[in-house]
């Protein structure tokens, strides 16, 4: 990629800090650096990989800040271009002033993700690795960060490349058969092609199988806490978070709106929602809270339903549970220390846990049950997993590959030409995953979610 402009941006988060960084990259970086940074050695003459100590100065040579200037010479930089990073004091006014000086000397403000976009266009990373940069920045847990780091280091790209190369080989073999005169092909050609495509199809399926884990690590699982009034929902909410976030009283209907907080369980971020107690009520505000509780329950990954076992089992609880999926529901039989003599929970299709939340009994079992409902993801080592964009393109490739396999299986040699067309379409979709095939709209979509300065 040949760039004619130079971009600059603050590369550290807003706010105060000990150190703040302004990053500048592009063809005019040395002219700008010499104008804004004074040191015993001019930045344009310094070796790559070295620091200069000096001052950032205004156009009239007045000192703006004492700083360090880190030198990167192409192609050994993040973007693959000549780049400098001015590391000054981390106050917002100082950093904005340094950035303004760079803009005065000819740089332009970088777009969101433009440094990483240039790294992709200059061959420093593929699109899957570029997306990992954003995933690493936005990681909500250690597990998510480890998965993003493996992706950044090429773990996921290698799997996509193996699939792409395998399908490319199959496509080449199929297209080679088109040059043969009818009945001249060896008998084992198409059986071998079928086996080859089956192997690639399994690679594709294995990648698709990581989607659920990828969604949970990037977005978090939604866990809604439900139940009738005074069952202990807000007590559980506070217990999971480790502090008093929700108001807890003996008055029914205390919680009327949905409260949401994030809680990390074994490396998987959870969005915990405390909801209004389910009951018939004349209060319009409480009615709206109950409606929202049901709506969140329908969309949640996991529902936790609390039952007050100090009272006889209520038919209302049975009616509410009948609307929930046992595979994604955990039932908590709360207040076991005050259990009513006639209480019997007889819905065997549900996972049920005895607890006494006020005393803290049962919290560990509840977390274990949630982890199991998530498919035991927390029990496996962290690894790179596909995103929603990857999944959509893989689904397209899967459809095309199935059609190619069908053509070969049903028609043999006459099906070679249409099978080759389907394989080319599959390769087109896979190429967009890593960036072998790309267009401006694709890049804009990916890099627009990056922060400015990255």
Secondary structure, 3 states (H helix, E strand, C coil): CCCCCEEEEECCCCCCCCEEEEEEEECCHHHHHHHHEEECCCHHHCCCCCEEEEEEECCCCCEEEEEEEEEECCCCCCCCCCEEEEEEECCHHHHHHHHHHHHHCCCEECCCCHHHHHHHHCCCCCHHHHHHHHHHHHCCCHHHHHHHHHHHCCHHHHHHHHHHHHHHHHHHHHHHHCCCCCCCCCCCHHHHHHHHHHHHHHHHHHHHCCHHHHHHHHHCEEEEEEECCCCCHHHHHHHHHCCCCCCCCCCCCCCCCCEEEEEEECCEEEEEEECCCCCCCCCHHHHHHHHHHHHHHHHCCEEEEEEECCCCCCHHHHHHHHCCCHHHEEEEEECHHHCCCCCCCCCCCCEEEECECCCCECHHHHHHHHHHHCCCHHHCCCCCCCCHHHHHHHHHHHHHHHHHHHHHHHHHHHHHHHHHHHHHHHHHHHHHHHCCCCCHHHHHHHHCCCCCCC
